[in-house]
Amino acid sequence: MILVLSGTSDGRKIIELLFQKGYDVIASTATKYGGILIESDCNVEVISEKMEQDDMEKLIRKRKIECIVDATHPYAEKVSVNAMAACKSTGIKYLRYERKGNSYEKTDGVSCFPDYDKAISYLKGTKGNILLTVGSNNLQLFTSSLEIDRLYARVLPTYSVIKKCEDLRLLPKQIVAAQGPFTKEFNKAMYNNYNIKYMVTKDSGDEGGTEEKIKGAIETGVNVVLIKRPKINYINLYDNIYDIIKVIDKDLKK
């Protein structure tokens, strides 16, 4: 049995490939919506809830998990740390898939920061509308530190996410509920429509639409504020999905 920690299109691809090869797979997502996306692609068991290290260890023992494939988002730091610890504690294999990022350190118009706090400190000294494209998990850091009327949040169009935005005092006109990734032209139209001066993003890789966001911003004169990926000492790290499958075939194929 293989446990795939998903939450990205990459994770769904890995699950699909393993399913097609006949492996017994359990997929784990942090949200119900993520689970729905997986269930629409293939018939595997899905657990749609957040798991701490203890939860993972219990599941590993109960379901006789032989390997965890961590295909969570590059910024889901806590999940990856918990998964590595759970694998070490139970003696099973841990494999990490992480999509390639891009280096924007020397790109004109892009300011890179190691964490949210540094980025927010920078934004405090600026003026103009800010588009947040970093998901909903950390919106409160911005709404509690910056002028609320400057903020526009592009988030998933789910009830819980929109409610969170409203609870943080964002008005309907400040909530852009849409699922990406988006084209460069779509991004440019959005920047112009909301008179955006600063766009905050994460380096989610090409699959996550980061390049289209940044290129669109540069072409429309929007300043990019990029939160760099957290530094995690992964074990068994791969950036090619098929390399992950090869390792599993070698180590687990009966």
PAZAPA-4460 file (N, C-alpha, C; in steps of 0.05 Angstrom, whole numbers, plus 32768, in hexadecimal, padded with zeros to 4 digits):
% residues 254
    n_x    n_y    n_z   ca_x   ca_y   ca_z    c_x    c_y    c_z   seq   type   mol
   8011   7FE8   8000   8000   8000   8000   8012   8019   8000     1      M     A
   800B   802C   7FEF   801A   8045   7FED   8007   805C   7FF5     2      I     A
   8012   806E   8005   8003   8086   800D   800F   809D   7FFE     3      L     A
   7FFE   80AB   7FEE   8007   80C2   7FDF   7FFB   80DB   7FEC     4      V     A
   800C   80EC   7FF6   8004   8106   8001   8002   8119   7FEA     5      L     A
   7FEA   8120   7FE2   7FE6   8130   7FCA   7FDE   814D   7FD1     6      S     A
   7FD1   815A   7FBE   7FC9   8176   7FC2   7FD2   8187   7FAA     7      G     A
   7FDF   817A   7F97   7FE7   8188   7F7E   7FE0   8176   7F66     8      T     A
   7FE2   8182   7F4F   7FDD   8172   7F36   7FF2   815D   7F33     9      S     A
   800A   8161   7F3D   801F   814D   7F3C   8017   8135   7F4D    10      D     A
   800C   813A   7F64   8003   8124   7F75   7FEE   8113   7F68    11      G     A
   7FDB   8120   7F5A   7FC6   8111   7F4C   7FD2   8100   7F36    12      R     A
   7FE6   810B   7F28   7FF3   80FC   7F13   8001   80E3   7F1E    13      K     A
   800F   80E6   7F34   801D   80CF   7F40   8008   80BA   7F49    14      I     A
   7FF2   80C2   7F55   7FDD   80B0   7F5D   7FD2   80A1   7F45    15      I     A
   7FCD   80AF   7F2F   7FC3   80A3   7F17   7FD6   808E   7F0C    16      E     A
   7FEF   8094   7F0B   8003   8081   7F00   8006   8068   7F12    17      L     A
   8006   806C   7F2C   8007   8055   7F3E   7FEE   8044   7F3C    18      L     A
   7FD7   8051   7F3A   7FBE   8043   7F37   7FBE   8032   7F1D    19      F     A
   7FC8   803E   7F08   7FC8   8030   7EEE   7FDB   8017   7EEF    20      Q     A
   7FF0   8019   7F00   8003   8003   7F02   7FF9   7FED   7F15    21      K     A
   7FE2   7FF2   7F22   7FD7   7FDE   7F33   7FDF   7FDF   7F50    22      G     A
   7FEC   7FF5   7F59   7FF3   7FF8   7F75   7FDA   7FFF   7F85    23      Y     A
   7FDA   7FF6   7F9E   7FC6   7FFE   7FB1   7FCE   8019   7FBC    24      D     A
   7FBC   802D   7FB8   7FC3   8049   7FBF   7FAE   8055   7FD1    25      V     A
   7FB8   8063   7FE5   7FA7   8075   7FF5   7FB0   8091   7FEF    26      I     A
   7F9E   80A3   7FE9   7FA6   80BF   7FE4   7F9D   80D0   7FFB    27      A     A
   7FAE   80E3   8003   7FA7   80F5   8019   7FA8   8112   800F    28      S     A
   7F93   8121   8015   7F93   813D   800F   7F8A   814D   8028    29      T     A
   7F92   8166   8029   7F8A   8176   8040   7F6E   8180   803E    30      A     A
   7F62   8180   8026   7F47   818B   8022   7F35   8177   8014    31      T     A
   7F1B   817A   8018   7F07   8169   800A   7F09   816E   7FEC    32      K     A
   7F0D   8188   7FE4   7F0F   818E   7FC7   7F26   817F   7FBA    33      Y     A
   7F3C   817E   7FC8   7F53   816F   7FBD   7F4C   8151   7FB9    34      G     A
   7F3C   8146   7FCC   7F34   812B   7FCA   7F21   8126   7FB2    35      G     A
   7F0F   8139   7FAD   7EFD   8137   7F97   7F0C   8136   7F7C    36      I     A
   7F21   8146   7F7A   7F30   8146   7F61   7F3D   812B   7F5C    37      L     A
   7F47   811F   7F71   7F53   8104   7F6E   7F3F   80EF   7F67    38      I     A
   7F28   80EF   7F75   7F13   80DB   7F70   7F08   80DD   7F54    39      E     A
   7F09   80F5   7F48   7EFF   80F8   7F2D   7F12   80EB   7F18    40      S     A
   7F2B   80E7   7F20   7F3F   80DC   7F0D   7F42   80BE   7F0F    41      D     A
   7F42   80B3   7F28   7F45   8096   7F2B   7F38   808D   7F45    42      C     A
   7F32   8074   7F46   7F23   8068   7F5C   7F36   805F   7F72    43      N     A
   7F40   8071   7F82   7F51   806A   7F99   7F45   8075   7FB2    44      V     A
   7F4D   806A   7FC8   7F43   8074   7FE2   7F50   808F   7FE8    45      E     A
   7F40   80A1   7FF2   7F49   80BD   7FF7   7F43   80C4   8014    46      V     A
   7F57   80CF   8022   7F54   80DA   803D   7F57   80F8   803A    47      I     A
   7F41   8106   803F   7F41   8123   803C   7F41   8131   8057    48      S     A
   7F58   8131   8064   7F5B   813E   807D   7F78   8143   8083    49      E     A
   7F7E   8157   8093   7F9A   815C   809A   7FA4   8148   80AF    50      K     A
   7FBC   813E   80AA   7FC7   812A   80BC   7FE1   8134   80C9    51      M     A
   7FE3   812F   80E3   7FFC   8135   80F1   800D   811C   80F0    52      E     A
   8025   811D   80FB   8037   8106   80FB   802A   80ED   8107    53      Q     A
   801D   80F0   811E   8011   80D9   812B   7FFB   80CD   811A    54      D     A
   7FEB   80DE   810C   7FD6   80D4   80FB   7FE2   80C3   80E4    55      D     A
   7FF8   80CD   80D9   8005   80BE   80C3   8010   80A3   80CD    56      M     A
   801C   80A3   80E5   8027   808A   80F0   8011   8076   80F5    57      E     A
   7FFA   807F   80FF   7FE4   806C   8104   7FDA   8061   80EA    58      K     A
   7FD8   8072   80D5   7FCE   8068   80BB   7FE2   8055   80AF    59      L     A
   7FFC   805A   80B2   8010   8049   80A7   800E   802D   80B3    60      I     A
   800A   802C   80CD   8009   8012   80DB   7FEE   8003   80D5    61      R     A
   7FD8   8013   80D5   7FBE   8007   80D1   7FBB   7FFC   80B5    62      K     A
   7FC4   800B   80A1   7FC0   8003   8085   7FD8   7FF6   8078    63      R     A
   7FED   7FF1   8089   8005   7FE4   807F   8012   7FF3   8067    64      K     A
   8015   800D   806B   8021   801E   8056   803E   8016   8054    65      I     A
   8047   8013   803B   8063   800C   8036   8074   8024   802E    66      E     A
   8067   8039   8024   8076   8050   8019   8063   8068   8019    67      C     A
   806F   807F   8020   8060   8098   801D   806D   80A8   8006    68      I     A
   805D   80B1   7FF3   8065   80C3   7FDE   805A   80DF   7FE6    69      V     A
   806C   80F1   7FEC   8065   810C   7FF4   8065   811E   7FDB    70      D     A
   804D   8123   7FD1   804A   8135   7FB9   803A   814E   7FC0    71      A     A
   803D   8156   7FD9   802F   816E   7FE2   803C   8187   7FD6    72      T     A
   802E   819E   7FDA   8038   81B7   7FCF   8053   81BE   7FDB    73      H     A
   8064   81CB   7FCB   807F   81D3   7FD5   807F   81E3   7FEF    74      P     A
   8069   81EF   7FF5   8067   8200   800D   8059   81F3   8024    75      Y     A
   8051   81D9   8020   8044   81CA   8036   8059   81BE   8048    76      A     A
   8069   81CF   8054   8081   81C6   8063   807A   81B3   807A    77      E     A
   8065   81B9   8089   805F   81A9   80A1   8057   818D   8099    78      K     A
   8048   818A   8084   8040   816F   807B   8058   815E   8074    79      V     A
   806B   816A   8065   8083   815B   805D   8094   8153   8075    80      S     A
   8097   8165   8088   80A7   815F   80A0   809A   8148   80B0    81      V     A
   807F   814A   80B3   8071   8134   80C1   8073   811A   80B2    82      N     A
   8072   811A   8098   8073   8101   8088   808E   80F4   808B    83      A     A
   80A3   8104   8089   80BE   80F9   808C   80C2   80ED   80A8    84      M     A
   80B8   80FA   80BC   80BB   80F0   80D7   80AB   80D7   80DB    85      A     A
   8093   80D6   80CF   8082   80BE   80D2   808F   80A6   80C4    86      A     A
   809B   80AB   80AD   80A8   8095   809E   80C1   808B   80AE    87      C     A
   80CF   809D   80BA   80E7   8095   80C9   80DE   8085   80E2    88      K     A
   80C9   808E   80EF   80BF   8080   8107   80B5   8064   8101    89      S     A
   80A8   8061   80EA   809C   8047   80E4   80AE   8035   80D2    90      T     A
   80C4   8041   80C8   80D7   8032   80B8   80CF   802D   809B    91      G     A
   80BD   803E   8090   80B5   803A   8074   80C3   804F   8063    92      I     A
   80C0   804C   8049   80CE   805D   8035   80BF   8077   8032    93      K     A
   80CE   808D   8030   80C3   80A7   802A   80CF   80B1   800F    94      Y     A
   80BD   80B9   7FFD   80C6   80C4   7FE3   80B9   80E0   7FE0    95      L     A
   80C9   80F3   7FD9   80BF   810E   7FD5   80C0   8116   7FB8    96      R     A
   80A9   811E   7FAD   80A8   812A   7F93   80A3   8148   7F96    97      Y     A
   80B5   8159   7F8B   80B0   8176   7F8B   80B6   8181   7F70    98      E     A
   80A2   818F   7F65   80A5   819C   7F4B   80BC   81B0   7F4C    99      R     A
   80C9   81B3   7F35   80DF   81C6   7F33   80D5   81E3   7F37   100      K     A
   80E6   81F2   7F45   80E0   820F   7F47   80F1   821F   7F34   101      G     A
   80EF   8239   7F35   80FE   824A   7F24   810D   825F   7F35   102      N     A
   8123   8268   7F2B   8132   827D   7F3A   812B   8298   7F2F   103      S     A
   811F   82A8   7F40   8117   82C3   7F39   8127   82D9   7F48   104      Y     A
   813C   82D0   7F55   814C   82E2   7F66   8156   82FA   7F57   105      E     A
   815E   82F7   7F3E   816A   830D   7F2F   8157   8318   7F19   106      K     A
   813D   8312   7F1C   8129   831B   7F08   8120   8337   7F0F   107      T     A
   8122   8349   7EFD   8119   8365   7F02   80FB   8365   7F07   108      D     A
   80F3   8373   7F1C   80D7   8375   7F22   80CE   8360   7F36   109      G     A
   80E0   834E   7F3E   80D9   8339   7F51   80EA   833C   7F6B   110      V     A
   80DC   833F   7F81   80E9   8340   7F9B   80E4   8326   7FAA   111      S     A
   80FA   8318   7FB2   80F7   82FE   7FBE   80FC   8300   7FDD   112      C     A
   80EB   82F1   7FEC   80ED   82F2   8009   80ED   82D5   8014   113      F     A
   80FB   82D1   802A   80FD   82B5   8035   80E4   82AC   8043   114      P     A
   80D2   82BF   804B   80BA   82B7   8059   80A5   82CD   8057   115      D     A
   808D   82C7   8062   8077   82DA   8061   807D   82F4   8070   116      Y     A
   8089   82F1   8088   808E   8308   8098   809F   831D   808A   117      D     A
   80B4   8314   807D   80C5   8326   806E   80B7   8334   8057   118      K     A
   80A6   8324   804A   8097   8330   8033   8083   8345   803D   119      A     A
   8076   833F   8053   8062   8352   805E   8070   836B   8067   120      I     A
   8087   8368   8074   8096   8380   807C   809C   8392   8065   121      S     A
   80A4   8386   804F   80A9   8395   8036   8090   83A3   802C   122      Y     A
   807A   8395   802C   8061   83A0   8021   8056   83B7   8032   123      L     A
   805D   83B7   804C   8055   83CD   805D   805F   83E8   8054   124      K     A
   8076   83E7   8046   8082   8400   803D   807A   8407   8020   125      G     A
   8065   83FB   8016   805C   8400   7FFB   8040   840B   7FFA   126      T     A
   8038   8414   7FE3   801C   841E   7FDF   8010   8410   7FC7   127      K     A
   7FF6   840E   7FC6   7FE8   8402   7FAF   7FDD   83E7   7FB5   128      G     A
   7FCB   83DE   7FA3   7FBD   83C5   7FA7   7FD0   83AC   7FA6   129      N     A
   7FC9   8399   7FB6   7FDA   8380   7FB8   7FC8   8368   7FB1   130      I     A
   7FD1   8358   7F9E   7FC3   833F   7F98   7FD2   8328   7FA5   131      L     A
   7FC4   8319   7FB6   7FD0   8302   7FC4   7FC9   82E9   7FB5   132      L     A
   7FDD   82DB   7FAB   7FD8   82C2   7F9D   7FE7   82AB   7FAB   133      T     A
   7FE6   82AB   7FC5   7FF5   8297   7FD5   7FE2   8283   7FE2   134      V     A
   7FCA   8281   7FDA   7FB7   826F   7FE6   7FAA   827C   7FFE   135      G     A
   7F9A   826C   800D   7F8A   8277   8023   7F96   8272   803E   136      S     A
   7FAA   8260   8040   7FB4   8258   805A   7FC1   826E   806A   137      N     A
   7FCD   8281   805C   7FDC   8296   806A   7FD1   82B2   8065   138      N     A
   7FB8   82B4   805D   7FAC   82CE   8057   7FAC   82E0   8070   139      L     A
   7FA8   82D3   8087   7FA5   82E3   80A0   7FBF   82F2   80A6   140      Q     A
   7FD6   82E9   809D   7FEF   82F7   80A1   7FEE   8312   8094   141      L     A
   7FE1   8313   807C   7FE0   832C   806D   7FC9   833E   8077   142      F     A
   7FB2   8333   807C   7F9B   8343   8085   7F9F   834F   80A0   143      T     A
   7FB0   8342   80B1   7FB5   834D   80CC   7FCC   8361   80CC   144      S     A
   7FDA   8364   80B6   7FF2   8375   80B6   7FF1   838C   80A3   145      S     A
   7FE1   8389   808E   7FE0   839E   8079   7FC4   83AA   8078   146      L     A
   7FC2   83C1   806A   7FA9   83CF   8067   7F96   83BC   8058   147      E     A
   7F7F   83B6   8064   7F6D   83A2   8058   7F63   83AB   803D   148      I     A
   7F5F   83C5   8039   7F54   83CD   801F   7F67   83CC   8008   149      D     A
   7F81   83C5   800D   7F95   83C2   7FF8   7F95   83A6   7FEE   150      R     A
   7F88   8393   7FFC   7F8C   8377   7FF6   7F77   836B   7FE5   151      L     A
   7F80   835A   7FD2   7F6E   834A   7FC1   7F79   832E   7FC2   152      Y     A
   7F68   831A   7FC7   7F71   82FF   7FCA   7F66   82ED   7FB4   153      A     A
   7F77   82E0   7FA6   7F6F   82CC   7F92   7F71   82B1   7F9E   154      R     A
   7F59   82A4   7FA2   7F58   828B   7FB1   7F46   8277   7FA3   155      V     A
   7F46   825F   7FAD   7F35   824A   7FA2   7F17   8251   7FA7   156      L     A
   7F06   824B   7F94   7EE9   8252   7F98   7EDA   823D   7FA8   157      P     A
   7EE2   8238   7FC0   7ED4   8225   7FD2   7EC8   8235   7FE9   158      T     A
   7EB3   8229   7FF4   7EA4   8237   800A   7EB6   823E   8021   159      Y     A
   7EC6   822B   802A   7ED6   822F   8042   7EEB   8245   803E   160      S     A
   7EF7   8246   8026   7F0B   8259   8020   7EFF   8275   801E   161      V     A
   7EE9   8278   8010   7EDC   8292   800D   7ED2   829C   8029   162      I     A
   7EC8   828A   8039   7EC0   8291   8054   7ED7   829C   8064   163      K     A
   7EEE   828E   8061   7F06   8298   806F   7F0D   82B4   8067   164      K     A
   7F0C   82B9   804D   7F12   82D4   8043   7EFF   82E9   804F   165      C     A
   7EE5   82E2   8050   7ED2   82F4   805C   7ED6   82F8   807A   166      E     A
   7EDE   82E3   8087   7EE4   82E5   80A4   7EFC   82F6   80A9   167      D     A
   7F0D   82F8   8096   7F25   8309   8098   7F1F   8326   808F   168      L     A
   7F06   832C   808A   7EFC   8347   8084   7F01   834F   8067   169      R     A
   7F07   833C   8056   7F09   8343   8039   7EED   8345   802E   170      L     A
   7EE8   835A   801E   7ECE   835E   8012   7ECC   834D   7FF9   171      L     A
   7EB3   8348   7FF0   7EB0   8338   7FD7   7EC0   8342   7FC0   172      P     A
   7EC2   835C   7FBD   7ED2   8367   7FA6   7EF0   8362   7FA9   173      K     A
   7EF9   835A   7FC1   7F15   8354   7FC5   7F1B   8336   7FC3   174      Q     A
   7F07   8326   7FBE   7F0B   8309   7FBD   7F08   8300   7FA0   175      I     A
   7F1E   82F6   7F95   7F1D   82EB   7F7A   7F1E   82CD   7F7C   176      V     A
   7F06   82C1   7F7A   7F04   82A4   7F7E   7F05   8295   7F63   177      A     A
   7F1C   8289   7F5E   7F1F   827B   7F44   7F36   8267   7F47   178      A     A
   7F34   8251   7F38   7F48   823C   7F3A   7F5B   823E   7F22   179      Q     A
   7F75   8240   7F29   7F8A   8241   7F14   7F94   8226   7F0C   180      G     A
   7FAB   8225   7EFF   7FBC   823C   7EF8   7FB0   824B   7EE0   181      P     A
   7FB9   8265   7EDE   7FAE   8277   7ECA   7FC4   827F   7EB6   182      F     A
   7FBB   8287   7E9F   7FCD   8290   7E8A   7FD9   82AB   7E91   183      T     A
   7FEE   82B2   7E83   7FFA   82CD   7E87   7FE6   82E3   7E80   184      K     A
   7FD7   82E0   7E6B   7FC4   82F4   7E63   7FAD   82F7   7E77   185      E     A
   7FA4   82E1   7E83   7F90   82E2   7E98   7F9A   82F2   7EB0   186      F     A
   7FB3   82EC   7EB7   7FBF   82FA   7ECE   7FC2   8318   7EC8   187      N     A
   7FCA   831F   7EB0   7FCD   833B   7EA9   7FB2   8349   7EAB   188      K     A
   7F9D   833C   7EA1   7F83   8349   7EA2   7F7A   834D   7EBF   189      A     A
   7F81   833A   7ED1   7F79   833D   7EED   7F89   8353   7EFA   190      M     A
   7FA3   8355   7EF5   7FB3   836B   7F00   7FA7   8386   7EF8   191      Y     A
   7FA1   8388   7EDF   7F96   83A2   7ED5   7F7B   83A8   7EE1   192      N     A
   7F6A   8394   7EE2   7F4F   8398   7EEC   7F4E   83A1   7F08   193      N     A
   7F5F   8397   7F19   7F5F   839E   7F35   7F75   83B3   7F3C   194      Y     A
   7F81   83BE   7F28   7F96   83D3   7F2C   7FAB   83CA   7F40   195      N     A
   7FB5   83B2   7F3B   7FC9   83A5   7F4D   7FE5   83B2   7F49   196      I     A
   7FF1   83B8   7F5F   800D   83C2   7F5F   8021   83AE   7F69   197      K     A
   8018   839B   7F7A   8029   8386   7F85   801A   836C   7F84   198      Y     A
   8028   8357   7F7A   801D   833C   7F79   802E   832A   7F8A   199      M     A
   8022   831D   7F9E   8031   830B   7FAF   802C   82EE   7FA6   200      V     A
   8042   82DF   7FA3   803F   82C4   7F99   8054   82B2   7FA7   201      T     A
   8051   8298   7FA3   8064   8284   7FAB   8071   8278   7F92   202      K     A
   8088   826B   7F95   8095   825E   7F7F   8089   8242   7F7D   203      D     A
   8071   8240   7F71   8064   8226   7F70   806C   8216   7F57   204      S     A
   807E   8220   7F48   8087   8212   7F30   8076   8218   7F18   205      G     A
   807F   8210   7F00   8070   8215   7EE8   8054   8209   7EE9   206      D     A
   8051   81F1   7EF5   8037   81E3   7EF6   8023   81F4   7F06   207      E     A
   802D   8204   7F19   801C   8214   7F2A   8016   8230   7F1E   208      G     A
   8021   8235   7F06   801B   824E   7EF9   802C   8266   7F02   209      G     A
   8042   8261   7F10   8053   8277   7F1A   805E   8288   7F04   210      T     A
   8069   827B   7EF0   8075   828A   7EDA   8062   829C   7ECC   211      E     A
   8049   8293   7EC7   8035   82A3   7EBA   802D   82BB   7ECC   212      E     A
   802C   82B7   7EE6   8026   82CD   7EF8   803C   82E2   7EF7   213      K     A
   8055   82D9   7EF8   806B   82EC   7EF9   806F   82FA   7EDF   214      I     A
   806E   82EC   7EC9   8071   82F9   7EAE   805B   830D   7EAA   215      K     A
   8043   8306   7EB1   802C   8319   7EAE   8030   8332   7EBF   216      G     A
   803B   832E   7ED7   803F   8345   7EE9   8055   8357   7EDE   217      A     A
   806B   834C   7ED5   8080   835C   7ECA   8077   836C   7EB2   218      I     A
   8067   8360   7EA0   805E   836D   7E88   8049   8383   7E8E   219      E     A
   803D   8382   7EA5   8029   8397   7EAC   8034   83AA   7EC2   220      T     A
   804E   83A7   7EC8   805A   83BA   7EDC   8052   83B4   7EF9   221      G     A
   8049   839C   7EFE   8042   8394   7F1A   805B   8389   7F27   222      V     A
   805F   8392   7F40   8076   8388   7F50   8070   836D   7F5B   223      N     A
   8082   835A   7F58   807F   833F   7F62   808C   833B   7F7D   224      V     A
   807D   8331   7F90   8088   832A   7FAA   8087   830C   7FAC   225      V     A
   809E   82FF   7FAC   809F   82E2   7FAB   80A9   82D6   7FC5   226      L     A
   8098   82C4   7FD1   80A0   82B6   7FE9   80B0   829D   7FE0   227      I     A
   80C9   829B   7FE8   80D9   8284   7FE0   80D0   826A   7FEE   228      K     A
   80D7   8254   7FE2   80D0   823A   7FED   80DE   8235   8008   229      R     A
   80D0   8228   801A   80DE   8222   8034   80F4   820E   802F   230      P     A
   8109   8210   803F   8120   81FE   803C   811C   81E5   804E   231      K     A
   8117   81CF   8040   8112   81B6   804F   8127   81A1   8045   232      I     A
   8132   8193   8058   8146   817E   8052   8137   8164   804B   233      N     A
   812E   8162   8033   811F   814B   802A   8132   8133   8027   234      Y     A
   8127   811B   802B   8135   8103   8023   8127   80F8   800B   235      I     A
   8136   80EA   7FFA   812B   80DE   7FE1   811A   80F2   7FD2   236      N     A
   8127   8108   7FCA   8119   811D   7FBB   811C   811A   7F9D   237      L     A
   8105   811C   7F8F   8104   8119   7F72   80F4   8130   7F66   238      Y     A
   80FB   8138   7F4E   80EC   814D   7F40   80E0   8142   7F25   239      D     A
   80E1   8127   7F22   80D6   811A   7F0B   80C3   8104   7F15   240      N     A
   80AA   8106   7F0D   8096   80F3   7F16   809D   80D6   7F0F   241      I     A
   80A8   80D2   7EF8   80AE   80B7   7EEE   80C5   80AA   7EFE   242      Y     A
   80D7   80BB   7F08   80EC   80B0   7F1A   80E0   80A5   7F33   243      D     A
   80CC   80B2   7F3E   80BE   80A8   7F56   80B2   808D   7F50   244      I     A
   80A5   808A   7F39   8098   8071   7F32   80AD   805B   7F2F   245      I     A
   80C4   8061   7F23   80D9   804E   7F20   80E3   8043   7F3B   246      K     A
   80E6   8055   7F4E   80F0   804D   7F68   80DB   803A   7F75   247      V     A
   80C2   8041   7F73   80AD   8030   7F7E   80AC   8015   7F71   248      I     A
   80AE   8015   7F56   80AF   7FFB   7F48   80C6   7FEA   7F51   249      D     A
   80DD   7FF6   7F56   80F5   7FE7   7F5E   80F2   7FDC   7F7A   250      K     A
   80E7   7FED   7F8D   80E7   7FE5   7FA9   80CE   7FD7   7FB2   251      D     A
   80B8   7FDC   7FA5   809F   7FD1   7FAF   8091   7FBD   7F9D   252      L     A
   8098   7FBD   7F84   808A   7FAB   7F71   808D   7F8E   7F79   253      K     A
   8077   7F80   7F7C   8077   7F64   7F84   807F   7F52   7F6D   254      K     A
***
